[in-house]
Amino acid sequence: MKSAALGPSTSQVEVTNISQHGFWLFITERELFVSFREFPWFKDASIAAITRVELPSPHHLYWPDLDVDLAVESIESPEKYPLVSQGRSNRRLQPTKARASKGKRRATGRRLRG
């Protein structure tokens, strides 16, 4: 006896597997890996929270229990979406009031009286 062919998926997005390193998402016709290292918001989340994912548009994922929105492209190319800003400010930091009130120091390290 031969089994019938599987029908089309009823879900546009589905978590297919979870490991200690991340989880796999099946989105329409492709499967993507979501690394906990690249996407730390999911690392301590429950299985129920991770598997409750929505696809509001073809390029946008949403996890309502975690209030996490992700562009599908950020999973495909996480290097294009760094978690930490790479930019540096050109402005020098100003001393805090507590530090400024301790008196000024010369280059020799001795305190100026003032």
TORMI-59482 format. One record per residue: x, y negated, z of N, C-alpha, C in turn. Coordinates in steps of 0.001 Angstrom, whole numbers, padded with zeros to 6 digits, always signed. Layout:
! TORMI-59482
XYZXYZXYZ;...
//
This chain:
! TORMI-59482
+000834+001177+000000+000000+000000+000000+000882-001244+000000;+000521-002184-000814+001313-003397-000962+000620-004554-000246;+001423-005363+000491+000863-006517+001201+000567-007640+000213;-000423-008416+000549-000767-009566-000283+000286-010657-000106;+000464-011459-001117+001420-012570-001051+000937-013596-000031;+001890-014227+000646+001540-015258+001611+000947-016458+000892;-000016-017075+001548-000636-018276+000993+000205-019499+001287;-000252-020639+000815+000499-021874+001075+000449-022231+002556;+001471-022916+003019+001541-023338+004408+000441-024357+004678;-000168-024254+005845-001221-025204+006211-000648-026444+006867;+000628-026413+007248+001282-027541+007895+002332-028131+006969;+002409-029460+006912+003418-030106+006082+004768-030130+006780;+004774-030031+008116+006014-030008+008885+005861-028987+009996;+006933-028226+010219+006887-027155+011221+008291-026907+011761;+008397-026699+013063+009665-026291+013671+009735-024775+013508;+010773-024302+012826+010863-022867+012547+011776-022110+013499;+012705-022825+014165+013617-022159+015087+014265-023214+015986;+014571-022822+017225+015275-023694+018161+016441-022914+018745;+017620-023553+018787+018802-022928+019385+019397-023888+020399;+020507-023515+020997+021177-024399+021957+021816-025604+021273;+021943-025564+019950+022586-026641+019206+021601-027598+018525;+020351-027183+018393+019362-028016+017729+018185-027184+017251;+017461-027722+016301+016303-026988+015779+016152-027227+014280;+015433-026326+013631+015198-026373+012199+013777-026836+011937;+013643-027766+011018+012344-028275+010592+012090-027840+009158;+010913-027313+008910+010505-027021+007540+009571-028145+007129;+010021-028939+006159+009246-030087+005690+008910-029856+004224;+007640-029718+003939+007124-029404+002606+007912-028261+001984;+008889-028513+001139+009600-027449+000428+011032-027230+000886;+011455-027852+001969+012858-027713+002383+012971-027556+003897;+014114-027019+004317+014381-026836+005744+015590-027677+006132;+015462-028428+007229+016532-029302+007709+016881-028948+009143;+018158-029108+009505+018612-028852+010864+018726-030176+011608;+018150-030248+012804+018222-031425+013664+019151-031078+014823;+020346-031617+014791+021368-031330+015797+021106-032141+017065;+021227-031486+018228+021083-032207+019493+022218-033215+019674;+023361-032966+019076+024484-033896+019169+024169-035181+018413;+023579-035058+017236+023231-036212+016420+021941-036896+016889;+021050-036121+017502+019740-036627+017927+019501-036226+019387;+020168-036902+020318+020144-036487+021730+018788-036613+022424;+017831-037303+021830+016510-037455+022436+015804-036117+022601;+016198-035121+021816+015533-033828+021848+016200-032819+022780;+017417-033091+023213+018219-032103+023950+017518-031549+025198;+016931-032406+026007+016289-031948+027235+014768-031870+027125;+014256-031991+025912+012805-031938+025693+012307-030494+025770;+011058-030344+026121+010459-029005+026184+010222-028477+024769;+010084-027185+024661+009784-026565+023367+008463-027098+022843;+007484-027233+023738+006175-027750+023316+006292-029152+022733;+007111-030009+023349+007272-031380+022855+007992-031410+021508;+008985-030544+021341+009718-030504+020070+008836-029964+018950;+008056-028953+019231+007243-028337+018175+005999-029142+017822;+005641-030104+018630+004497-030972+018300+005019-032169+017501;+005167-031959+016219+005713-032972+015316+004688-033269+014232;+004634-034523+013842+003690-034965+012814+004458-035575+011646;+003835-035557+010488+004408-036150+009281+003420-037204+008757;+003449-038423+009349+002498-039453+008935+002644-039879+007476;+003866-039779+006935+004112-040055+005518+005217-039107+005061;+005416-038951+003763+006405-037976+003267+007834-038188+003776;+008164-039391+004236+009532-039682+004650+009631-040098+006114;+008610-039796+006891+008555-040275+008277+008034-039163+009194;+008806-038871+010257+008418-037864+011252+008125-038541+012585;+007195-037973+013343+006842-038546+014641+006564-037429+015645;+007196-037548+016827+006972-036631+017945+006199-037407+019013;+004864-037243+019092+004049-038053+020010+004380-037837+021486;+004707-036632+021892+005015-036369+023299+006321-037036+023733;+007218-037279+022785+008518-037883+023076+008594-039342+022628;+007584-039792+021897+007549-041126+021306+008814-041383+020491;+009143-040416+019628+010325-040507+018757+009859-040551+017311;+010336-041560+016592+010102-041711+015157+011435-041506+014444;+011422-040734+013381+012643-040541+012593+012314-040583+011110;+013197-041196+010368+013113-041111+008914+013714-039771+008509;+013098-039101+007557+013620-037817+007083+015053-037995+006587;+015339-039118+005969+016698-039385+005465+017726-039412+006590;+017336-039832+007793+018296-039862+008907+018695-038449+009339;+017858-037471+009073+018200-036070+009360+019074-035519+008228;+018738-035884+007009+019515-035423+005856+020930-036012+005857;+021071-037267+006281+022371-037959+006267+022566-038736+007561;+022798-038048+008695+022910-038751+009973+024096-039717+010034;+025127-039501+009216+026280-040399+009226+025914-041810+008752;+024815-041946+008022+024360-043261+007574+023609-044018+008668;+023239-043321+009743+022447-043902+010818+023121-043668+012166;+024223-044375+012443+024925-044144+013714+024070-044578+014903;+024220-043857+016019+023479-044177+017235+024055-045391+017940;+025342-045647+017762+026021-046741+018440+026441-047767+017404;+026211-049018+017701+026585-050083+016778+028095-050080+016571;+028527-050216+015342+029943-050255+015004+030455-051692+014946;+029545-052670+014997+029919-054075+014894+030552-054585+016175;+031387-055623+016031+032033-056252+017181+031710-057735+017160;+031523-058274+018322+031259-059692+018446+032561-060472+018311;+032501-061629+017662+033675-062488+017552+033805-063407+018756;+032776-063473+019562+032754-064358+020714+033453-063709+021896;+034289-064475+022596+034979-063949+023777+034014-063913+024939;+034165-062931+025792+033330-062832+026980+033704-063914+027970;+032712-064485+028623+032928-065518+029626+033013-064859+030995;+033834-065388+031916+033923-064791+033253+032598-064957+034001;+032301-064001+034853+031093-064091+035665+031296-065134+036744;+030226-065591+037367+030315-066612+038414+031173-066129+039571;+031024-064872+039964+031791-064341+041093+033282-064386+040802;+033679-064055+039606+035089-064049+039235+035626-065472+039110;+034831-066369+038550+035266-067750+038369+035437-068449+039711;+034662-068083+040710+034729-068755+042008+035940-068333+042828;+036645-067289+042442+037809-066822+043194+039046-067658+042913;+038947-068609+042033+040101-069447+041733+040756-069013+040439;+041484-069933+039845+042154-069642+038578+043556-069131+038844;+044078-068326+037959+045428-067792+038080+046277-068302+036925;+047521-068552+037222+048477-068900+036175+048934-067623+035496;+049668-067772+034463+050212-066613+033760+051123-065804+034658;+051708-066423+035701+052588-065707+036603+051805-064856+037608;+050486-065097+037662+049661-064322+038587+049446-065029+039905;+050073-066218+040123+049861-066946+041365+048614-067804+041249;+047931-067994+042360+046720-068766+042388+047013-070262+042367;+046200-070987+041641+046269-072450+041652+045391-072970+042779;+045782-073966+043428+044946-074559+044463+044031-075566+043788;+042793-075556+044206+041913-076465+043521+040721-076861+044235;
//
